[in-house]
């Protein structure tokens, strides 16, 4: 994807209090679901992940907003694909269910374009 036909997206991901209140068994299941979601974003057609950053060394505890727990920077082909990536939080099941990932995490996608300094 070139800069002219893609959207630069910063997926801002926060872990909420439900994760910290979970039993160790459920927390492991959430972590596995989180990995499934991250791989889902990376492998989604129309998304090129440029990098990610984990902020849980200096930002401890739940994050309902900035500063977020982790970030994914990506070039995405269109807004529908951005929405599909965010939808993974609604569809990825934690363990055997009944909970979905969004019970434990949230995502906010900031969209724009690459800044070209000339």
C-alpha positions as CSV (number, residue, x, y, z in Angstrom):
1,X,0.0,0.0,0.0
2,X,1.3,3.4,-0.8
3,X,0.7,6.5,1.4
4,X,-1.9,7.8,-1.0
5,X,-4.2,4.8,-0.9
6,X,-4.1,3.8,2.7
7,X,-5.1,5.1,6.1
8,X,-2.4,5.4,8.8
9,X,-4.0,4.0,12.0
10,X,-2.9,3.9,15.6
11,X,-4.9,1.2,17.4
12,X,-4.9,2.3,21.1
13,X,-5.6,-0.7,23.3
14,X,-6.4,-0.5,27.0
15,X,-6.8,-3.3,29.5
16,X,-9.7,-2.7,31.9
17,X,-10.3,-3.6,35.6
18,X,-12.1,-6.9,34.7
19,X,-8.7,-8.3,33.6
20,X,-7.2,-7.4,37.0
21,X,-10.1,-8.9,38.9
22,X,-10.0,-12.1,36.9
23,X,-8.8,-15.4,38.4
24,X,-5.3,-16.5,37.2
25,X,-7.0,-19.1,35.0
26,X,-9.2,-16.6,33.3
27,X,-6.3,-14.1,33.0
28,X,-4.4,-16.8,31.0
29,X,-7.4,-17.2,28.8
30,X,-7.6,-13.5,28.2
31,X,-3.9,-13.4,27.3
32,X,-4.4,-16.1,24.8
33,X,-7.4,-14.3,23.3
34,X,-5.3,-11.1,23.2
35,X,-2.7,-12.9,21.2
36,X,-5.4,-14.2,18.8
37,X,-6.6,-10.6,18.4
38,X,-3.1,-9.3,17.7
39,X,-2.4,-12.0,15.2
40,X,-5.9,-11.3,13.7
41,X,-4.9,-7.7,13.1
42,X,-1.5,-8.6,11.7
43,X,-2.9,-11.3,9.3
44,X,-6.0,-9.3,8.2
45,X,-6.0,-8.6,4.4
46,X,-5.5,-4.9,3.8
47,X,-3.5,-4.3,6.9
48,X,0.3,-3.7,7.1
49,X,1.4,-3.5,10.7
50,X,4.3,-1.1,11.0
51,X,5.0,-1.7,14.7
52,X,3.7,-1.9,18.2
53,X,4.5,-0.5,21.6
54,X,3.7,-2.0,25.0
55,X,3.5,0.5,27.8
56,X,2.8,-1.7,30.8
57,X,6.2,-1.2,32.4
58,X,5.6,2.5,33.2
59,X,1.8,2.5,33.0
60,X,0.5,0.0,35.6
61,X,-3.1,-0.9,36.1
62,X,-6.2,-0.5,34.0
63,X,-6.3,2.1,31.2
64,X,-9.6,3.5,30.2
65,X,-7.9,6.1,28.1
66,X,-4.5,7.7,27.5
67,X,-2.0,6.5,28.4
68,X,-3.0,3.2,26.8
69,X,-1.6,-0.2,27.7
70,X,-0.4,-1.0,24.2
71,X,-0.4,0.5,20.7
72,X,-0.4,-0.9,17.1
73,X,0.6,1.4,14.2
74,X,-0.6,0.1,10.8
75,X,-1.4,1.2,7.3
76,X,-4.9,0.0,6.5
77,X,-6.6,-0.1,3.0
78,X,-9.9,1.5,4.0
79,X,-12.2,2.4,6.9
80,X,-14.1,-0.9,6.6
81,X,-10.9,-2.8,7.4
82,X,-10.2,-0.5,10.4
83,X,-13.7,-1.3,11.6
84,X,-13.1,-5.1,11.0
85,X,-9.9,-5.0,13.1
86,X,-11.7,-3.2,15.9
87,X,-14.5,-5.8,15.7
88,X,-12.0,-8.5,16.7
89,X,-12.6,-7.3,20.3
90,X,-16.2,-8.2,19.9
91,X,-15.7,-11.6,18.2
92,X,-12.7,-13.2,19.8
93,X,-13.9,-15.5,22.5
94,X,-12.0,-15.8,25.8
95,X,-11.4,-19.5,26.7
96,X,-14.6,-21.5,26.1
97,X,-16.8,-18.5,26.5
98,X,-19.2,-16.9,27.3
99,X,-17.0,-13.8,27.4
100,X,-15.5,-11.9,24.4
101,X,-12.3,-10.0,24.6
102,X,-14.1,-6.6,24.9
103,X,-15.1,-7.5,28.5
104,X,-11.4,-7.2,29.4
105,X,-9.9,-4.8,26.8
106,X,-11.0,-1.8,24.8
107,X,-9.7,-0.4,21.5
108,X,-9.8,3.1,20.0
109,X,-8.6,3.6,16.5
110,X,-7.0,7.0,15.6
111,X,-7.0,7.4,11.8
112,X,-5.1,9.8,9.6
113,X,-2.4,9.7,7.1
114,X,1.4,9.5,7.0
115,X,3.1,12.8,7.6
116,X,5.6,13.5,4.8
117,X,8.2,16.1,5.6
118,X,9.6,17.6,2.4
